[in-house]
Amino acid sequence: MATIDAPSPAPATGTVTRAVIDTFDRYVVPNYRRFPVCLVRGSGSRVWDAEGTEYLDLFPGWGCNLLGHCPEPVVRAVQEQVARLIHVPNTWYMEAQGEWARLLSERSFGGKAFFCNSGTEANEAAIKLVRLRSDGKRYKLISFRGGFHGRTMGSLSATAQPKYHEGLGPMLPGFAYAPHGDLDAVEKLVDDQTGGILVEPILGEGGVVPPPPGFLEGLRRIADAHDLLLVFDEVQCGSGRTGTWFGYQRFGVTPDVLTLAKSLCAGVAGGGMLCRADLAGHLRPGMHAATFGGNPLAAVAGIAAIRMIEEEGLLDHVTAAAAIFRERLEELQERCDAVVAVRVIGMMIGVELSIDGAPVVERALEKRLLVNCTQGRVIRLLPAMTITPAEIHDGCDRLGEAIVETAARAGHG
């Protein structure tokens, strides 16, 4: 059994943090489980709390800060824009929004963009587009168990995880669920009212799970055979995270509709739906909107993020960084029985455990390391594309210690 060193002191809850927590307790709806840490500053893959403690962040911004905290080109673009124009409605033209759409179109499949503020809004737009294409006659959508598509009622109804439905039923009609990877089940669910298939190319919240071989290709064939729209939810895996501009480009399967958010604007709130140009007209005026969608701040942030990725060669850096993560985490798996699987797809990383992951997250926090647990036993990392080799090794050292020590406590060698 591994020897357990004396635990590091828990992050101090100082006067400032305690006051912030008290304010939250009094005035903020308690719909999040929060760690007793008040973050006040970030740079790259590092953040600092109100007491000045530094943390290494391998899950920056819940995956939104793909370029790290406060990337300089994005900060500069937003600072310059906020002094000129903060917001105007989408009844007017904005140069930056058009340019942003062009850059995304040219890097994807040449379609058109609808802009919003979040992933769930992007998926709502996709759901509406599927239905509007047939004037509501083919309103059904097939999605997959283990997938996650958002918290608003349409996206939630598409999310085939009962735990998210508790107390909120009934779900909206028109959604059918298939086991992830099961093409026969998909075929059986298609009827004359089915209009589309919605899938994450790589399950994110579902545990960083890649598609089984041939699965996405099979969905494309089914969609083509039945005249369905194939919708890829790339809210988590898009915008360069996998080492290609979009996750679908890793698998050679092109969707009809693509949804994006999280890291699209490098931490600034922004989302989007890309669709084939011939489909765009179905989302006609009056049928869908987002008041803040594509606003000047989000647009310049999105443009700056694309340019930074290209100018700094970050897609190639993702490939190199992923190789280091894989080597280090597979070495950990060899020496720690509690690690049952390692999945590395660019800067999407899942470490599946045989033990509960929540204590590992807490132990990592004691080591000033920020990570996430999903599906109960998967430690999920969504590191910044800008992370350095030294930070990867440091993070893997701390995470390895957290897992080994937690496993020893749980009686696993």
Residue pairs with C-beta under 8 A, 6 or more apart in sequence:
1 408
1 413
2 404
2 405
2 407
2 408
2 413
3 408
4 405
4 408
4 409
5 405
7 363
7 366
7 405
8 366
8 367
9 366
10 365
10 366
11 36
11 37
11 49
11 51
11 53
11 365
11 366
11 368
12 51
12 53
13 21
13 36
14 50
14 51
16 38
16 50
16 51
17 36
17 37
17 38
17 49
17 50
17 51
20 38
20 50
21 36
21 38
24 34
35 365
37 49
37 55
37 365
38 49
38 50
39 47
39 48
39 49
39 50
39 55
40 48
40 49
40 50
41 47
41 48
42 48
42 57
42 60
42 65
42 68
42 69
42 70
43 68
43 69
43 70
44 68
44 69
44 384
44 386
44 387
45 56
45 57
45 58
45 60
45 68
45 69
45 383
45 384
45 386
45 387
45 388
45 391
46 54
46 55
46 56
46 57
46 69
47 54
47 55
47 57
47 60
47 69
47 370
48 54
48 55
49 55
53 368
54 368
55 365
55 368
55 369
55 370
56 368
56 369
56 370
56 391
56 394
56 395
56 398
57 65
57 69
57 370
57 384
58 369
58 370
58 371
58 381
58 382
58 383
58 387
58 395
58 399
59 370
59 371
59 372
59 380
59 381
59 382
59 383
60 66
60 68
60 69
60 370
60 382
60 383
60 384
61 69
61 267
62 262
62 372
62 382
63 204
63 236
63 241
63 262
63 263
63 382
64 262
64 263
64 266
64 267
65 263
65 266
65 267
65 384
66 239
66 240
66 241
66 262
66 263
66 266
66 305
66 347
66 382
66 384
66 385
67 74
67 263
67 266
67 267
67 305
67 308
67 309
67 314
67 384
67 385
67 386
68 384
68 385
68 386
68 387
69 267
69 384
70 267
71 266
71 267
71 304
71 305
71 308
71 386
73 304
73 305
73 307
73 308
74 265
74 266
74 267
74 268
74 301
74 304
74 305
74 308
76 304
77 300
77 301
77 303
77 304
78 268
78 297
78 300
78 301
78 304
80 300
81 96
81 296
81 297
81 300
82 297
84 296
85 296
86 295
86 296
86 297
87 292
87 295
87 296
87 297
88 94
88 295
88 296
89 291
90 289
90 290
90 291
90 293
90 294
94 294
94 295
94 296
94 299
96 296
96 299
96 300
96 303
97 115
97 294
97 296
97 299
99 299
99 303
100 113
100 115
100 294
100 299
100 302
100 303
101 112
101 113
101 115
103 302
103 303
103 306
104 113
104 260
104 272
104 274
104 302
104 306
105 111
105 112
105 113
105 274
107 245
107 246
107 306
108 245
108 246
108 258
108 274
109 254
109 255
109 258
109 274
109 276
110 277
111 258
111 274
111 275
111 276
111 277
111 279
111 280
112 274
112 275
112 277
112 280
113 272
113 273
113 274
114 122
114 125
114 272
114 273
114 275
114 283
114 288
114 290
114 293
115 270
115 271
115 272
115 290
115 293
115 294
115 298
115 299
116 122
116 124
116 125
116 261
116 270
116 271
116 272
116 273
116 290
116 293
116 294
117 261
117 269
117 270
117 271
117 290
117 292
117 293
117 298
118 150
118 261
118 269
118 271
119 149
119 150
119 155
119 233
119 235
119 236
119 259
119 260
119 261
119 262
119 271
120 149
120 150
120 151
120 152
120 155
120 156
121 150
121 152
121 261
121 271
121 290
121 293
122 235
122 259
122 260
122 261
122 271
122 272
122 273
123 149
123 150
123 154
123 155
123 158
123 198
123 233
123 235
123 259
124 150
124 152
124 154
124 155
124 288
125 259
125 273
125 283
125 288
126 196
126 198
126 231
126 233
126 257
126 259
126 273
126 275
127 141
127 154
127 155
127 158
127 198
128 154
128 283
128 287
128 288
129 229
129 257
129 273
129 275
129 279
129 282
129 283
130 138
130 139
130 141
130 195
130 196
130 229
130 231
130 257
131 138
131 139
131 174
131 195
132 282
132 283
132 284
132 287
133 195
133 229
133 279
133 282
134 195
137 193
138 192
138 193
138 194
138 195
139 174
139 193
139 195
140 174
140 175
140 176
140 191
140 193
140 194
140 195
141 158
141 174
141 175
141 176
141 194
141 195
141 196
141 197
141 198
141 231
142 175
142 176
142 177
142 178
142 186
142 189
142 190
142 194
142 196
142 197
142 198
143 149
143 158
143 159
143 160
143 175
143 176
143 177
143 178
143 197
143 198
143 199
144 160
144 177
144 178
144 179
144 180
144 199
144 200
145 160
145 161
145 177
145 178
145 179
145 180
146 160
146 161
146 180
146 203
146 206
146 207
146 209
147 158
147 159
147 160
147 161
147 180
147 198
147 199
147 200
147 203
147 206
147 233
148 159
148 161
148 164
148 200
148 203
148 204
148 205
148 206
149 155
149 156
149 158
149 159
149 198
149 200
149 233
149 235
150 156
150 158
150 159
150 235
151 164
153 168
153 171
153 172
154 172
156 164
156 165
156 168
156 171
157 171
157 172
157 174
157 175
158 175
158 198
159 165
160 175
160 177
165 171
174 193
176 189
176 194
178 185
178 186
178 189
179 185
180 203
180 206
180 209
181 211
181 212
181 215
183 214
183 215
183 218
183 219
183 222
186 197
186 218
186 219
186 222
187 222
190 222
190 226
190 228
194 226
194 228
195 228
195 229
196 223
196 228
196 229
196 230
196 231
196 257
197 219
197 222
197 223
197 228
197 229
197 230
197 231
198 231
198 233
199 216
199 219
199 230
199 231
199 232
199 233
200 206
200 232
200 233
200 234
200 235
200 236
200 237
201 211
201 216
201 232
201 234
201 237
201 247
201 248
201 250
201 251
201 253
202 208
202 209
202 210
202 211
202 236
202 237
202 242
202 247
202 345
202 348
203 209
204 235
204 236
204 237
204 348
204 374
204 380
205 236
205 374
205 375
206 374
206 375
207 343
207 350
207 352
207 374
207 375
207 378
207 380
208 343
208 345
208 348
208 349
208 350
208 378
208 380
209 343
209 350
210 343
210 345
211 251
216 248
216 251
216 253
217 251
217 252
217 253
219 230
219 253
220 230
220 253
220 254
222 228
223 229
223 230
223 256
229 256
229 257
229 279
230 255
230 256
230 257
231 255
231 256
231 257
231 258
231 259
232 246
232 247
232 248
232 255
232 257
232 258
232 259
233 259
234 246
234 247
234 248
234 258
234 259
234 260
235 259
235 260
235 261
235 262
235 271
236 262
236 348
236 382
237 246
237 247
237 345
237 348
238 245
238 246
238 247
238 258
238 260
238 263
238 264
239 245
239 246
239 260
239 262
239 263
239 264
239 305
240 263
240 309
240 314
240 315
240 318
240 385
241 247
241 263
241 318
241 346
241 347
241 348
241 382
241 385
242 250
242 318
242 345
242 346
242 347
242 348
243 250
243 315
243 316
243 318
243 319
243 322
243 346
243 347
244 250
244 315
244 346
245 315
246 258
248 254
248 255
248 258
250 345
256 275
256 276
256 279
257 273
257 274
257 275
257 276
257 279
258 273
258 274
258 275
259 271
259 272
259 273
259 274
260 271
260 272
260 273
260 274
261 270
261 271
261 272
263 305
264 270
264 271
264 272
264 302
264 305
265 298
265 301
265 302
265 305
266 301
266 302
266 304
266 305
266 308
267 301
268 297
268 298
268 301
268 302
269 292
269 298
270 294
270 298
270 299
270 301
270 302
271 293
272 294
275 283
292 298
308 314
309 315
309 385
312 386
314 385
314 386
317 385
317 386
318 346
318 347
318 385
319 346
321 347
321 383
321 385
321 387
321 389
321 392
322 344
322 345
322 346
322 347
322 349
324 389
324 392
324 393
325 344
325 349
325 381
325 383
325 392
325 396
326 342
326 344
328 392
328 393
328 396
328 400
329 339
329 342
329 344
329 349
329 351
329 396
330 342
332 339
332 342
332 351
332 396
332 399
332 400
332 403
333 339
333 340
333 341
333 342
336 400
336 403
336 404
336 407
336 413
337 354
337 407
337 412
337 413
338 353
338 354
338 355
338 403
338 404
338 406
338 407
338 410
338 412
339 351
339 352
339 353
339 354
339 403
340 352
340 353
340 354
341 350
341 351
341 352
342 349
342 350
342 351
342 352
343 349
343 350
343 351
343 352
347 381
347 382
347 383
347 384
347 385
347 387
348 381
348 382
349 380
349 381
349 382
349 383
350 374
350 378
350 379
350 380
350 381
351 378
351 379
351 381
351 399
351 403
352 377
352 378
353 360
353 377
353 378
353 379
353 403
353 407
354 377
354 412
355 377
355 406
355 407
355 410
355 412
356 376
356 377
356 410
357 373
357 374
357 376
357 377
357 378
357 379
358 373
358 376
359 406
359 409
359 410
360 371
360 373
360 379
360 402
360 403
360 406
361 371
361 372
361 373
361 379
363 401
363 402
363 405
363 406
364 370
364 371
364 398
364 399
364 402
366 402
367 398
367 401
367 402
368 398
369 395
369 398
369 399
369 402
371 379
371 380
371 381
371 399
372 379
372 380
372 381
372 382
373 379
373 380
374 380
379 399
379 403
381 395
381 399
383 392
383 395
387 395
407 413
